[in-house]
Amino acid sequence: MIHVDNLSIEGILENISFDIAPGQRLGIIGESGSGKSMTALAVIGLLPSNLKATGTVEVNGTDMLSAREAVRRKVRGSTVGMVFQEPMSALDPLMQVGRQVAEASNPERARELLKEVGIERYEAYPHELSGGQRQRVLIALAIAGDPDLLICDEPTTALDVTTQAEILDLLDRLVAERGMALMFVSHDLGVIKRMTDRVLIFQRGRIVDPDSEYARNLIAAAKPGAPALPSEVGEPIITLDKVSLTRGKTLAIDDVSLEIRRGERLGIVGGSGSGKTSLLRLIAGLSAPDAGTVRVDGSLQMVFQDPQSSLNPRLKVGKSIREAGVNQSRCDEVLEHVGLPGVANRFPHEFSGGQRQRVSIARAAGPRPSILLADEPVSALDVTVRAQVLDLINDLVTEDELTLVFVSHDLSVVRHVCPTIAVIHEGKIVESGPTEEIWANPRHPYTQSLLEAIPH
């Protein structure tokens, strides 16, 4: 059904060749910038107009590189459907989701499709839905034309593990029930293993052998790292006493008491909307509690989830770091510490995602804080870069004897960095203690669901 032969785009893809038969499930895995998404766009005929592709990309006999746009448009939807990575940019923010699905089918069928993917709010706008719900709407759009092939481009990257499990279950069921072929693009080996039966490994625009050193390193990086070792702790440095916080009509934090000691590395784990980030904002002083008290006895800095939006795009990274209150000598020192020597005069857009996150860590470490707050710092990174950034945070915290509060939706990530964790659900801390004890014997049903949802 799909025949790709020597697909090449100068500087991006080199001699990519593969076939997908009806009903087959193909996984494509690789680091950011390896050419995974560009290959998927070539199959569906959505390559940017400024890119010149050579080779052959045939979908049921139609060459998606040379055919007229009107011909390619007929293939999209009816033969090939695509679920994109970021639903907020793929959906029209000014149109109700029901109408958007209806445009690809009809109003009655749109309701059926949304119900099939678990969405009852036909009249909702995208911003009124959660990340997982928006991804379900994209899936409804992708299957509206009853395609023979469904392409999924990193559809669960930004989702917490429980929502990710729900979306993967949904895709698995739809593909099986409808007899569709599947092309699944991801940087997560656990997800690829779960969803596909054949895998292509991409590196710098080429398909590499599964026995290559790169492939072995990729597999090694996907495996859980060694559990974090307990650290020596001192007196309490962060104290929350019966703290509550309301956002709109939602009780984001509900009567939380928490004590973090100097030198401790605490992981705060929970799904989207559980209250993780609200709790971190209270500690950072970015939000004031409605009830209770928050006490912090030390200086703190924060590493944000998205370095693209937390770094000023008009400032060279050296100036961004100096703005945190350090001189040029200290700026150069922390950039070298995070593995980026001599880059102070470059702008954020000149770096990869992993490199930008390293700059963010350098900026946070520059003023030598006593507390480092990290809000989902690796959730958008591929597995090899994620492992590097986690090792970097670990080394930095150990060498500078920092207190670390690390927020994540992924228990396996937190386990690598933090010897103690607190699990938060619906604004309450439902379980806390040594990471290894909770990992081996989770007591609360929510903690159990988080562990069960981790792809293996």
C-alpha positions in Angstrom: 0.0 0.0 0.0 2.8 2.4 0.9 6.0 2.3 -1.2 8.9 4.7 -0.3 12.1 4.3 -2.4 15.2 6.5 -2.0 13.4 9.4 -0.6 15.9 12.2 -0.1 15.8 15.9 0.9 19.2 17.6 0.9 20.4 18.0 4.5 17.4 16.3 6.0 16.7 12.8 4.5 19.1 10.4 2.6 17.8 7.4 0.6 14.9 6.4 2.8 13.2 3.2 1.6 10.5 1.1 3.1 7.1 -0.5 2.4 3.9 -0.8 4.5 1.4 -3.5 3.6 -2.4 -3.3 4.4 -2.9 -3.9 8.1 0.8 -3.7 9.0 2.1 -1.6 11.9 5.4 0.2 11.3 7.3 2.1 14.0 9.8 4.9 13.3 12.0 5.9 16.2 14.9 8.3 16.5 16.1 11.4 18.2 14.8 14.9 17.5 16.0 16.1 14.0 16.5 12.6 12.7 14.0 13.0 9.9 11.1 11.0 11.4 8.4 13.6 11.1 9.6 14.8 7.6 9.2 11.2 6.4 5.6 11.1 7.7 4.8 14.4 6.0 6.2 13.1 2.7 3.9 10.1 2.9 0.8 12.3 3.4 1.9 14.8 0.9 2.4 17.8 3.2 6.1 18.6 2.8 6.9 22.3 2.9 6.9 23.9 -0.5 10.5 25.2 -0.1 11.9 21.6 0.2 12.9 19.7 -2.9 12.4 16.0 -2.4 13.6 13.3 -4.8 12.8 9.6 -5.0 9.4 7.9 -4.8 6.6 8.0 -2.3 3.6 6.0 -3.5 0.3 5.6 -1.7 -1.9 3.0 -3.5 -0.1 3.9 -6.7 -0.3 7.7 -6.3 3.1 9.4 -6.2 2.8 12.0 -3.4 5.9 13.8 -4.5 5.0 14.5 -8.2 1.2 14.4 -8.2 -0.8 17.7 -8.4 -2.1 19.1 -5.1 -5.7 18.3 -6.1 -4.7 14.6 -6.5 -2.8 14.5 -3.2 -5.8 16.1 -1.4 -8.0 13.2 -2.5 -5.5 10.8 -1.0 -5.4 12.6 2.3 -8.2 11.7 4.6 -9.7 8.9 2.4 -6.5 6.8 2.1 -4.2 8.3 4.7 -5.1 10.1 7.9 -2.7 11.8 10.3 -2.7 12.5 14.1 -0.3 15.4 14.7 1.9 15.9 17.8 0.5 19.3 18.9 -3.3 19.5 18.9 -3.4 23.2 19.8 -1.7 24.1 16.6 -3.5 21.5 14.5 -7.1 22.6 15.7 -8.8 25.9 14.9 -9.0 27.7 18.2 -12.1 29.7 17.1 -14.2 26.8 16.0 -16.1 24.3 18.1 -14.6 20.8 17.9 -17.8 19.2 16.7 -17.9 21.6 13.7 -14.2 20.9 12.9 -14.9 17.1 12.7 -18.2 17.8 10.8 -16.1 19.6 8.1 -14.3 16.3 7.5 -17.6 14.3 7.4 -21.1 15.6 8.4 -22.7 16.7 11.7 -24.3 13.4 12.5 -21.2 11.4 11.7 -19.1 13.9 13.7 -21.0 13.2 16.8 -20.6 9.5 16.3 -16.8 9.9 15.7 -16.4 12.1 18.8 -18.4 9.6 20.9 -16.2 6.8 19.5 -13.1 8.5 20.8 -14.7 9.3 24.2 -15.6 13.0 23.6 -19.2 14.1 24.6 -18.6 17.8 24.4 -19.5 18.5 20.8 -19.9 22.3 21.3 -16.6 22.8 23.2 -13.7 24.9 21.9 -10.2 23.4 21.9 -9.1 25.6 24.9 -11.9 24.2 27.0 -10.6 20.6 26.7 -7.6 19.0 28.4 -4.5 17.9 26.4 -5.7 14.3 26.2 -9.2 15.3 25.1 -7.8 17.6 22.3 -5.7 14.6 21.2 -8.8 12.5 21.0 -10.5 15.2 18.8 -7.5 15.0 16.4 -7.9 11.2 16.3 -11.6 11.7 15.4 -10.5 14.0 12.6 -7.9 11.6 11.3 -10.3 8.7 11.0 -13.2 10.7 9.6 -12.5 9.6 6.1 -12.1 5.9 7.0 -8.4 5.9 5.9 -6.5 2.7 5.1 -3.4 4.0 6.8 -3.2 6.1 10.1 0.0 8.1 10.6 0.7 9.1 14.3 3.4 11.7 14.8 4.5 11.7 18.4 0.8 11.8 19.5 1.5 11.2 23.3 4.8 13.2 23.8 3.3 16.0 25.9 0.8 13.8 27.9 1.1 12.3 31.3 1.5 8.6 31.6 -2.1 7.7 32.5 -3.5 9.9 29.7 -0.8 8.5 27.3 -2.0 4.9 28.2 -5.6 5.9 27.4 -4.7 7.4 24.0 -2.5 4.4 23.1 -5.4 2.0 24.1 -7.8 4.0 21.9 -5.4 4.0 18.9 -4.8 0.3 19.3 -8.5 -0.4 19.4 -9.4 1.8 16.4 -6.6 0.4 14.3 -7.6 -3.2 15.1 -11.4 -2.6 14.6 -11.1 -0.7 11.4 -8.3 -2.9 9.9 -6.1 0.1 9.3 -2.3 0.0 8.7 -0.4 2.1 11.2 2.8 4.2 10.9 3.8 5.4 14.4 6.5 8.0 14.9 8.0 8.4 18.3 11.2 8.9 20.3 9.9 6.6 23.0 11.0 3.0 22.6 8.4 1.7 25.1 5.5 3.2 23.1 6.9 1.9 19.8 7.3 -1.6 21.3 3.7 -1.5 22.5 2.1 -0.2 19.3 4.1 -1.7 16.4 5.5 -5.0 15.1 8.3 -3.6 12.8 10.7 -0.8 13.6 12.9 1.6 11.5 15.6 3.4 13.4 16.5 6.9 12.1 19.7 8.8 12.7 20.5 12.1 11.0 18.1 11.5 8.1 19.2 7.9 7.4 17.8 4.4 8.4 20.5 2.6 10.5 21.0 -1.0 11.2 19.3 -2.3 14.5 22.7 -3.8 15.5 24.6 -0.5 15.1 26.2 1.3 18.0 23.7 4.1 17.7 20.7 1.7 18.0 22.3 0.0 21.0 22.8 3.4 22.7 19.2 4.4 21.9 18.0 1.2 23.6 20.3 1.7 26.5 19.1 5.3 27.1 15.5 4.1 27.1 16.1 1.7 30.0 15.5 3.1 33.5 18.7 4.5 35.0 20.0 3.4 38.4 17.8 4.6 41.3 18.9 7.8 43.0 20.9 7.2 46.2 19.7 8.8 49.4 21.4 12.1 50.3 22.4 13.7 53.6 19.7 16.1 54.7 19.7 19.0 57.2 17.2 21.3 58.8 13.8 22.1 57.0 14.4 24.6 54.2 10.9 24.5 52.6 7.7 24.2 54.8 4.1 24.2 53.6 1.5 24.1 56.4 -2.1 23.3 55.5 -1.9 25.2 52.2 -4.8 25.6 49.8 -5.0 27.4 46.5 -8.0 28.0 44.3 -7.8 28.6 40.5 -11.1 29.9 39.2 -13.6 27.4 40.5 -11.1 24.6 40.9 -9.3 23.8 44.2 -5.8 23.3 42.7 -4.1 22.6 46.1 -6.2 21.1 48.9 -4.9 21.4 52.5 -1.3 20.3 51.7 1.4 20.1 54.4 4.9 19.3 53.3 8.4 19.6 54.7 11.6 19.5 52.5 15.0 19.4 54.2 18.2 21.1 53.1 20.0 18.8 50.7 16.9 16.7 50.0 16.0 15.7 46.4 12.2 15.4 46.4 10.2 14.3 43.3 6.6 15.5 43.0 4.7 13.2 40.7 1.2 13.4 39.3 -0.9 13.6 36.1 -2.0 16.7 34.2 -4.2 18.9 36.4 -3.1 17.1 39.6 -1.7 20.3 41.2 2.1 19.7 40.6 2.9 23.0 38.9 0.5 24.9 41.3 2.5 23.5 44.2 5.8 24.5 42.6 4.5 28.0 42.0 3.6 28.3 45.6 7.1 27.3 46.7 8.6 29.7 44.1 6.4 32.6 45.4 4.8 33.0 42.0 1.4 32.3 43.6 0.0 33.2 47.0 -2.0 30.6 49.0 -5.6 31.2 49.8 -5.0 29.5 53.2 -2.1 28.2 55.1 1.6 29.3 55.0 4.6 28.7 52.8 8.1 29.2 54.2 11.3 29.1 52.2 14.6 29.6 54.0 17.0 30.0 51.1 17.5 31.4 47.6 15.9 29.5 44.7 16.0 29.3 40.9 13.7 27.4 38.5 14.2 25.3 35.4 11.0 25.5 33.3 9.4 22.8 31.1 9.8 24.7 27.8 13.1 26.5 27.3 11.9 27.9 24.0 9.3 30.1 25.8 11.4 30.7 29.0 14.4 32.1 27.1 14.2 35.6 25.5 14.6 34.9 21.8 16.1 38.4 21.3 18.8 38.0 23.9 22.0 36.0 23.4 22.2 33.2 25.9 25.1 34.7 27.7 23.1 37.9 28.4 20.2 35.8 29.6 22.4 34.0 32.1 24.1 37.3 33.2 20.6 38.8 33.9 20.2 36.2 36.7 22.9 38.3 38.5 26.2 36.8 37.5 29.3 38.2 35.8 30.8 37.0 32.5 33.3 34.7 34.2 30.6 32.8 36.1 28.4 32.7 32.9 31.3 31.0 31.0 31.9 28.7 33.9 28.2 27.4 34.1 28.0 27.1 30.3 31.1 24.9 30.3 29.6 22.9 33.3 26.5 22.0 31.2 28.6 21.0 28.2 28.2 24.2 26.1 31.5 26.0 26.3 32.0 29.2 24.1 28.3 29.6 23.1 27.5 32.8 25.1 27.1 34.9 21.9 24.5 32.6 20.3 20.7 33.1 20.3 18.3 30.5 21.6 17.0 29.6 18.1 20.5 28.4 17.2 20.3 25.5 19.7 18.4 22.2 19.7 15.8 21.5 22.3 18.2 19.6 24.5 20.8 22.3 24.2 18.3 25.0 25.1 17.3 23.1 28.2 21.0 23.0 29.2 21.1 26.8 28.8 18.1 27.0 31.1 19.9 24.9 33.7 23.0 27.0 33.4 20.9 30.1 34.0 19.3 28.6 37.0 22.6 27.4 38.5 24.5 30.7 37.8 23.6 32.6 41.0 24.4 29.5 43.1 21.0 29.1 44.7 20.4 26.8 47.6 17.2 25.4 46.1 16.6 24.3 42.5 13.0 23.9 41.3 12.6 21.8 38.1 9.1 21.8 36.4 8.9 18.9 33.9 12.4 19.7 32.5 12.7 16.6 30.3 9.1 15.8 29.2 9.6 17.1 25.7 13.1 15.6 25.1 14.0 12.4 23.3 15.4 9.5 25.3 19.1 10.1 24.8 18.9 13.8 25.4 16.6 13.2 28.4 19.2 10.9 29.9 22.0 13.5 29.4 19.9 16.3 31.0 18.9 14.1 34.0 22.6 13.2 34.6 23.5 16.9 34.3 20.8 17.9 36.9 22.0 15.0 39.2 25.6 16.0 39.0 24.8 19.7 39.5 22.7 19.1 42.6 25.3 16.7 44.1 28.3 18.9 43.4 26.7 22.1 44.7 24.8 20.4 47.5 21.5 21.9 46.3 18.0 21.1 47.5 16.0 19.8 44.5 12.3 19.8 44.0 11.7 17.9 40.7 8.2 17.9 39.2 7.2 15.2 36.6 4.4 13.1 35.4 6.8 10.2 34.9 7.7 8.1 37.9 10.6 6.4 36.1 12.2 9.8 35.4 11.8 10.9 39.0 13.2 7.6 40.3 16.5 8.3 38.5 17.0 11.7 40.2 15.1 11.7 43.5 15.4 9.3 46.5 12.1 10.5 47.9 8.8 11.3 46.2 5.4 12.8 47.0 2.5 11.7 44.8 -0.1 14.4 44.2 -3.7 13.8 43.0 -6.6 16.3 42.7 -4.6 18.8 44.8 -3.8 16.4 47.7 -0.6 14.5 48.5 -1.9 10.9 48.6 1.4 9.1 49.2 5.0 10.1 50.1 8.2 8.4 51.2 11.3 6.7 49.8 11.1 6.3 46.1 12.1 2.6 46.0 9.6 1.7 48.7 6.8 3.3 46.8 8.0 1.9 43.5 8.0 -1.6 44.9 4.9 -1.4 47.0 2.5 1.5 46.0 -0.3 1.8 48.5 -2.6 4.3 46.9 -4.7 3.3 43.8 -3.6 6.4 42.0 0.1 5.6 42.5 -0.6 2.1 41.3 -2.2 3.5 38.1 0.8 5.7 37.4 3.2 2.7 37.7 1.0 0.5 35.5 0.8 3.1 32.8 4.5 3.3 32.2 5.3 1.6 28.8 7.7 -1.3 29.2 
